[in-house]
Amino acid sequence: MKEYSFGAVRAIRNEHVSASAVPDFLSVAGTKNARRVHRALSVYEPTPLVRLDGLAQRLGVKAVFVKDESKRFGLNAFKALGGLYSLFCLICRELEIDAQTATFEDLKKPGLLEKIRTMTFVTTTDGNHGRGVAWAAHQLGCEAHVYMPVGSSPARAEAIRAFGAECVITNAGYDDTVRMTAGLAAEHGWFLVQDTSWPGYTDVPTWIVQGYTTMAEEAATQLEAAGFAAPTHVFVQAGVGAMAGGVTGYLAARYDGRRPKFIAVEPENMACIYRSAQVNDGEPHAAIDTGDTIMAGLNCGEPCTIAWPVLRDYCSWYVACPDYVAANGMRLLAAPLAGDPQVISGESGAVTAGLLAEVCGQENCAELKKMMGLDETSVILLFSTEGDTDPAGWERIVHRGAYPAPF
């Protein structure tokens, strides 16, 4: 690993990207059941893949595509893909139901539903994951408890409570809140649905990571329909790394032999994936530079242990960037260039768009652009993982210009 600084952006280049096969649980075959379960939902439909030709021309690349997850299940974020699939698999295991053939609707059958309603689910969230779990539990009439770290948005908490879940904003940070929640699950016999992993807790986060691959599969299919066999670059935002690992793993498997460059992106003050790459011993490491960030969904200090090996092996770059990059991405997508469609994207959803614009548009990043191989032949895939899940924060940044670039 080699580390660089370009203006306010820090980047690590992985000089030993693996050409090996992706772990089976993220292979095309290994993730097939998650897509089957999602597609059987009455509310399922693929989210849009938005093409931004004006932005591509401005940045000097061939094409830019943004997967707009604000349209997912009417929940304004992608997280329910993992929350629902993991909750489904948990129930199937507990009640000895065949998860490879059953559907979520099957769980609502008389006789079975009465047993399911005795189950209580609990999770920690920065907002979107908890809402997805609460939504899934609500459909089955189950009790859900959701805990959020200190400083969480009250609007995100209210969105969770709208599905009947208890939602408490704690006085602790994200990782300590996860530990507290795991303790409560053990104490009360609740079922923990957490999107990060640790020794002894891997099944549920594996199902969550598999659930996220549905949006990657949709994007790949939509790209092909638009005439592109594969992207050349995929930017993935990383908190604990579950979504980034799922998307990277699935697309690395699907595009085996012609894999794109994967770039993992984090806030500079909470970059556990970046730190793990920096230590470069193959193991996951907690972030050491911790602090506030507007990217609430990425404000996580400890990597998901099942996602880190995927990011370690298949990412070409790890990037840590300041909050203004995410804010610029939000404004760029909300007020697009003439001819481009608008994408309403939150802080965590827009950081990859902001970074792409930074790398391709700022003179102090010209060398990074070259090193990443971003040029007129590049086809870029981004995932806007959330919409305006904090409406007041979105307005403050987009309409009032909060967190401006320092130049």
C-alpha positions as CSV (number, residue, x, y, z in Angstrom):
1,M,0.0,0.0,0.0
2,K,1.2,3.5,-0.8
3,E,-0.2,6.6,0.7
4,Y,-0.6,10.0,-1.0
5,S,-2.1,13.5,-0.3
6,F,-3.8,15.6,-2.9
7,G,-5.0,18.9,-1.4
8,A,-7.4,17.9,1.4
9,V,-7.9,14.4,0.0
10,R,-5.8,11.5,1.3
11,A,-5.5,8.3,-0.8
12,I,-4.0,4.9,-0.5
13,R,-3.2,2.9,-3.6
14,N,-3.5,-0.9,-3.4
15,E,-0.6,-2.2,-5.4
16,H,-1.6,-5.8,-4.9
17,V,-5.3,-6.0,-6.0
18,S,-6.3,-9.7,-6.1
19,A,-7.2,-11.5,-9.3
20,S,-8.6,-14.4,-7.2
21,A,-12.2,-15.6,-7.2
22,V,-14.6,-13.8,-4.9
23,P,-15.8,-15.6,-1.8
24,D,-18.7,-17.8,-2.5
25,F,-21.2,-15.8,-0.4
26,L,-20.8,-12.9,-2.7
27,S,-20.7,-14.8,-6.0
28,V,-23.5,-14.4,-8.5
29,A,-24.8,-17.8,-7.5
30,G,-24.3,-17.2,-3.8
31,T,-26.3,-14.0,-3.8
32,K,-29.1,-15.3,-6.0
33,N,-31.5,-16.0,-3.1
34,A,-31.4,-12.4,-1.9
35,R,-32.6,-11.2,-5.3
36,R,-35.3,-13.8,-5.4
37,V,-36.7,-12.7,-2.0
38,H,-36.6,-9.1,-3.0
39,R,-38.2,-9.6,-6.3
40,A,-41.1,-11.5,-4.7
41,L,-42.1,-8.4,-2.7
42,S,-45.2,-6.6,-3.9
43,V,-43.4,-3.3,-3.5
44,Y,-40.3,-4.3,-5.4
45,E,-39.1,-2.5,-8.5
46,P,-35.5,-1.6,-9.6
47,T,-34.4,1.9,-8.6
48,P,-33.3,4.2,-11.4
49,L,-29.9,4.3,-12.9
50,V,-29.4,8.0,-13.8
51,R,-27.1,8.9,-16.6
52,L,-25.3,12.3,-16.2
53,D,-23.8,13.1,-19.6
54,G,-23.4,16.8,-18.9
55,L,-21.3,16.0,-15.8
56,A,-19.3,13.4,-17.7
57,Q,-18.4,15.9,-20.4
58,R,-17.4,18.5,-17.7
59,L,-15.2,16.0,-16.0
60,G,-13.6,14.6,-19.1
61,V,-14.9,11.0,-18.8
62,K,-17.0,8.9,-21.1
63,A,-20.0,8.4,-18.9
64,V,-21.2,8.9,-15.3
65,F,-24.1,6.8,-13.9
66,V,-25.7,7.2,-10.5
67,K,-27.9,4.5,-8.9
68,D,-30.6,6.5,-7.1
69,E,-31.6,4.6,-4.0
70,S,-33.9,7.3,-2.7
71,K,-36.6,5.4,-4.6
72,R,-36.1,2.1,-2.7
73,F,-39.4,0.7,-1.3
74,G,-40.5,4.3,-0.6
75,L,-38.0,4.4,2.3
76,N,-35.6,7.0,0.8
77,A,-32.5,4.7,1.2
78,F,-31.1,1.4,0.2
79,K,-30.7,-0.2,3.7
80,A,-34.0,-2.1,3.7
81,L,-32.4,-4.5,1.1
82,G,-30.2,-5.9,3.8
83,G,-32.5,-5.4,6.8
84,L,-35.4,-7.2,5.2
85,Y,-33.4,-10.1,3.8
86,S,-31.5,-10.7,7.1
87,L,-34.7,-10.6,9.1
88,F,-36.3,-13.0,6.7
89,C,-33.3,-15.4,7.0
90,L,-33.3,-15.1,10.8
91,I,-37.0,-16.0,11.0
92,C,-36.6,-18.9,8.6
93,R,-33.7,-20.3,10.7
94,E,-35.6,-19.9,14.0
95,L,-38.7,-21.6,12.7
96,E,-37.0,-24.1,10.5
97,I,-38.4,-22.8,7.2
98,D,-36.6,-23.3,3.9
99,A,-35.2,-19.8,3.2
100,Q,-34.2,-21.0,-0.3
101,T,-37.9,-21.5,-1.4
102,A,-40.0,-19.4,1.0
103,T,-40.9,-15.8,0.4
104,F,-41.5,-12.9,2.8
105,E,-45.2,-13.1,2.0
106,D,-45.2,-16.7,3.1
107,L,-44.2,-15.5,6.6
108,K,-47.6,-13.8,6.9
109,K,-49.6,-17.0,6.6
110,P,-52.0,-17.8,9.5
111,G,-50.4,-20.0,12.1
112,L,-46.9,-19.0,11.2
113,L,-47.5,-15.3,11.7
114,E,-48.6,-15.9,15.3
115,K,-45.2,-17.5,16.1
116,I,-43.3,-14.8,14.3
117,R,-45.0,-12.1,16.3
118,T,-43.4,-13.4,19.5
119,M,-40.0,-12.4,18.1
120,T,-38.5,-9.0,19.0
121,F,-35.8,-7.4,16.8
122,V,-33.2,-4.9,17.9
123,T,-30.4,-2.9,16.1
124,T,-28.1,0.1,16.2
125,T,-28.3,2.5,13.4
126,D,-27.2,5.9,12.1
127,G,-30.7,6.1,10.6
128,N,-31.3,4.2,7.4
129,H,-30.5,0.6,8.5
130,G,-32.8,1.0,11.6
131,R,-35.6,2.3,9.4
132,G,-35.2,-0.7,7.1
133,V,-35.3,-3.1,10.1
134,A,-38.3,-1.3,11.6
135,W,-40.2,-1.4,8.3
136,A,-39.6,-5.1,7.8
137,A,-40.6,-5.9,11.4
138,H,-43.7,-3.7,11.1
139,Q,-44.9,-5.7,8.1
140,L,-45.0,-8.8,10.3
141,G,-46.4,-7.1,13.4
142,C,-43.2,-7.6,15.4
143,E,-41.7,-5.5,18.1
144,A,-38.5,-3.6,17.2
145,H,-36.1,-1.6,19.2
146,V,-33.7,0.8,17.5
147,Y,-30.8,2.6,19.2
148,M,-28.9,5.6,17.6
149,P,-25.6,7.1,18.5
150,V,-25.2,10.5,20.1
151,G,-25.8,13.4,17.7
152,S,-28.2,11.5,15.5
153,S,-30.8,13.4,13.5
154,P,-34.2,13.7,15.3
155,A,-35.8,13.5,11.9
156,R,-34.2,10.1,11.2
157,A,-35.4,8.9,14.6
158,E,-39.0,10.0,13.9
159,A,-38.9,8.2,10.5
160,I,-38.0,5.0,12.4
161,R,-40.8,5.5,15.0
162,A,-43.3,5.9,12.2
163,F,-43.1,2.1,11.8
164,G,-44.0,1.5,15.4
165,A,-40.5,0.8,16.7
166,E,-39.0,2.2,19.9
167,C,-36.1,4.5,18.9
168,V,-33.7,5.9,21.4
169,I,-30.8,8.3,20.7
170,T,-28.1,7.3,23.2
171,N,-25.2,9.3,24.7
172,A,-22.6,7.1,23.2
173,G,-20.9,6.8,19.8
174,Y,-21.9,4.3,17.1
175,D,-19.5,1.5,18.0
176,D,-20.3,1.7,21.8
177,T,-24.0,1.8,21.0
178,V,-23.6,-1.4,19.0
179,R,-22.0,-3.1,22.0
180,M,-24.8,-1.8,24.2
181,T,-27.4,-3.1,21.8
182,A,-25.8,-6.5,21.6
183,G,-25.9,-6.7,25.4
184,L,-29.6,-5.8,25.4
185,A,-30.3,-8.5,22.9
186,A,-28.5,-11.1,25.0
187,E,-30.2,-9.9,28.2
188,H,-33.8,-9.9,26.8
189,G,-33.6,-12.7,24.2
190,W,-34.1,-10.3,21.4
191,F,-32.9,-11.0,17.8
192,L,-30.0,-8.7,16.9
193,V,-30.0,-7.5,13.3
194,Q,-26.7,-5.6,13.0
195,D,-24.9,-4.6,9.8
196,T,-21.5,-5.2,11.2
197,S,-19.7,-8.3,12.4
198,W,-17.4,-9.6,15.1
199,P,-16.1,-13.0,16.2
200,G,-19.1,-15.2,16.8
201,Y,-21.6,-12.9,15.1
202,T,-21.4,-13.4,11.3
203,D,-24.5,-15.0,10.0
204,V,-26.8,-11.9,10.2
205,P,-24.3,-9.4,8.7
206,T,-23.5,-11.9,6.0
207,W,-27.2,-11.9,5.0
208,I,-27.3,-8.1,5.2
209,V,-24.3,-7.8,2.9
210,Q,-25.9,-10.3,0.5
211,G,-29.1,-8.2,0.5
212,Y,-27.2,-5.1,-0.6
213,T,-26.0,-6.9,-3.8
214,T,-29.5,-6.6,-5.3
215,M,-28.8,-2.9,-6.1
216,A,-25.4,-3.9,-7.6
217,E,-27.1,-6.5,-9.8
218,E,-29.8,-4.0,-10.9
219,A,-27.1,-1.4,-11.8
220,A,-25.1,-3.9,-13.9
221,T,-28.2,-5.0,-15.8
222,Q,-29.2,-1.4,-16.4
223,L,-25.7,-0.5,-17.6
224,E,-25.9,-3.3,-20.1
225,A,-29.3,-2.1,-21.3
226,A,-27.7,1.3,-21.8
227,G,-25.0,-0.3,-24.0
228,F,-22.1,-0.6,-21.5
229,A,-20.8,-4.1,-20.9
230,A,-19.1,-3.0,-17.7
231,P,-18.0,0.1,-15.8
232,T,-14.3,1.0,-15.6
233,H,-14.6,2.6,-12.1
234,V,-16.9,2.0,-9.2
235,F,-16.9,4.4,-6.3
236,V,-18.3,2.9,-3.0
237,Q,-18.8,4.8,0.2
238,A,-17.8,2.9,3.4
239,G,-18.9,3.1,7.0
240,V,-18.4,-0.3,8.5
241,G,-17.9,-1.4,4.9
242,A,-20.9,-3.8,4.6
243,M,-22.5,-2.0,1.6
244,A,-19.1,-1.3,0.0
245,G,-18.0,-4.9,0.5
246,G,-21.3,-6.3,-0.9
247,V,-21.2,-4.2,-4.0
248,T,-17.5,-4.7,-4.6
249,G,-17.7,-8.4,-4.1
250,Y,-20.7,-9.0,-6.3
251,L,-19.4,-6.8,-9.1
252,A,-15.9,-8.3,-8.9
253,A,-17.5,-11.7,-9.3
254,R,-19.9,-10.6,-12.1
255,Y,-17.1,-8.9,-14.1
256,D,-14.4,-11.5,-13.4
257,G,-11.8,-11.1,-16.1
258,R,-12.7,-7.4,-16.8
259,R,-13.0,-6.1,-13.3
260,P,-13.4,-2.3,-12.8
261,K,-11.3,-0.3,-10.4
262,F,-13.1,-0.1,-7.0
263,I,-12.5,3.1,-4.9
264,A,-13.6,3.0,-1.2
265,V,-14.5,6.4,0.1
266,E,-14.8,7.6,3.8
267,P,-15.0,10.8,5.8
268,E,-11.5,11.9,7.0
269,N,-12.5,11.8,10.7
270,M,-13.9,8.3,10.7
271,A,-12.0,6.2,8.2
272,C,-11.7,2.6,9.5
273,I,-11.3,1.0,6.1
274,Y,-8.7,3.5,5.2
275,R,-6.9,2.9,8.5
276,S,-7.0,-0.8,7.9
277,A,-5.4,-0.3,4.5
278,Q,-2.9,2.0,6.1
279,V,-1.7,-0.5,8.7
280,N,-1.4,-3.0,5.9
281,D,-1.2,-6.2,7.9
282,G,-4.3,-7.7,6.3
283,E,-6.4,-7.3,9.5
284,P,-9.3,-4.8,10.2
285,H,-8.4,-1.9,12.4
286,A,-10.5,0.8,14.1
287,A,-10.2,4.4,13.0
288,I,-7.8,6.5,15.1
289,D,-8.8,9.9,13.7
290,T,-12.3,10.2,15.1
291,G,-14.5,13.2,15.1
292,D,-17.8,14.7,13.8
293,T,-18.8,14.3,10.2
294,I,-21.9,15.3,8.3
295,M,-21.8,11.8,6.7
296,A,-23.9,10.2,9.5
297,G,-24.3,6.9,7.6
298,L,-20.5,6.5,7.4
299,N,-19.7,7.6,11.0
300,C,-18.5,4.2,12.1
301,G,-15.1,3.5,13.7
302,E,-14.8,-0.3,13.4
303,P,-14.9,-2.3,10.2
304,C,-17.2,-5.2,9.5
305,T,-15.0,-8.2,9.7
306,I,-16.7,-10.1,6.9
307,A,-16.6,-7.1,4.5
308,W,-13.0,-5.9,5.2
309,P,-11.3,-8.9,3.4
310,V,-13.3,-8.2,0.3
311,L,-12.3,-4.5,0.3
312,R,-8.7,-5.4,1.2
313,D,-8.4,-7.8,-1.8
314,Y,-10.4,-6.0,-4.6
315,C,-10.3,-2.3,-4.0
316,S,-7.7,-0.3,-6.0
317,W,-7.9,2.8,-3.9
318,Y,-9.0,3.9,-0.4
319,V,-9.8,7.6,0.0
320,A,-10.5,9.8,3.1
321,C,-12.0,13.2,2.4
322,P,-13.4,16.2,4.3
323,D,-17.1,17.0,4.7
324,Y,-17.1,19.7,2.0
325,V,-16.6,17.0,-0.6
326,A,-19.9,15.3,0.4
327,A,-21.6,18.7,0.5
328,N,-20.4,19.6,-2.9
329,G,-21.6,16.2,-4.2
330,M,-25.1,17.0,-2.8
331,R,-25.2,20.3,-4.5
332,L,-23.9,18.9,-7.7
333,L,-26.6,16.3,-7.9
334,A,-29.4,18.6,-6.7
335,A,-28.5,21.3,-9.2
336,P,-27.2,19.3,-12.2
337,L,-25.7,20.6,-15.4
338,A,-28.1,21.5,-18.2
339,G,-29.7,18.3,-19.6
340,D,-28.8,16.1,-16.7
341,P,-31.6,14.8,-14.4
342,Q,-31.7,15.8,-10.7
343,V,-30.8,13.4,-8.0
344,I,-31.7,14.2,-4.4
345,S,-28.9,12.7,-2.4
346,G,-28.0,12.9,1.3
347,E,-24.6,13.4,2.8
348,S,-23.5,9.8,2.8
349,G,-25.1,9.2,-0.6
350,A,-23.4,12.1,-2.4
351,V,-19.8,11.8,-1.2
352,T,-18.7,9.7,-4.1
353,A,-20.1,12.2,-6.6
354,G,-18.3,14.9,-4.7
355,L,-15.0,13.0,-4.8
356,L,-15.3,12.3,-8.5
357,A,-15.8,16.0,-9.1
358,E,-12.9,16.8,-6.8
359,V,-10.5,14.4,-8.5
360,C,-11.5,15.3,-12.0
361,G,-12.0,19.0,-11.5
362,Q,-9.3,20.3,-9.2
363,E,-5.8,21.1,-10.3
364,N,-4.3,19.7,-7.1
365,C,-5.9,16.4,-7.8
366,A,-4.7,16.1,-11.5
367,E,-2.1,13.5,-10.6
368,L,-4.6,11.4,-8.7
369,K,-6.9,11.5,-11.7
370,K,-4.1,10.2,-13.8
371,M,-3.1,7.5,-11.3
372,M,-6.7,6.3,-11.0
373,G,-6.9,6.1,-14.8
374,L,-9.9,8.5,-15.1
375,D,-10.0,9.7,-18.7
376,E,-12.1,10.0,-21.8
377,T,-12.7,6.2,-21.9
378,S,-13.9,5.9,-18.3
379,V,-17.4,4.7,-17.4
380,I,-18.1,5.6,-13.8
381,L,-20.7,3.9,-11.5
382,L,-21.8,5.7,-8.3
383,F,-24.4,4.7,-5.7
384,S,-26.5,7.5,-4.1
385,T,-27.4,5.4,-1.1
386,E,-29.9,7.8,0.4
387,G,-32.1,10.8,-0.4
388,D,-32.8,13.7,1.9
389,T,-33.3,11.5,5.0
390,D,-32.4,14.6,7.1
391,P,-34.5,17.3,5.3
392,A,-33.3,20.2,7.5
393,G,-29.6,19.2,7.0
394,W,-30.2,18.7,3.2
395,E,-31.7,22.2,2.9
396,R,-28.9,23.7,5.0
397,I,-26.3,22.3,2.8
398,V,-27.9,22.5,-0.7
399,H,-29.9,25.7,-0.3
400,R,-27.8,27.6,2.2
401,G,-24.4,26.5,1.1
402,A,-23.2,25.0,4.4
403,Y,-19.7,23.3,4.3
404,P,-18.3,25.2,1.3
405,A,-15.1,24.2,-0.4
406,P,-12.1,26.1,1.1
407,F,-11.1,27.6,-2.3
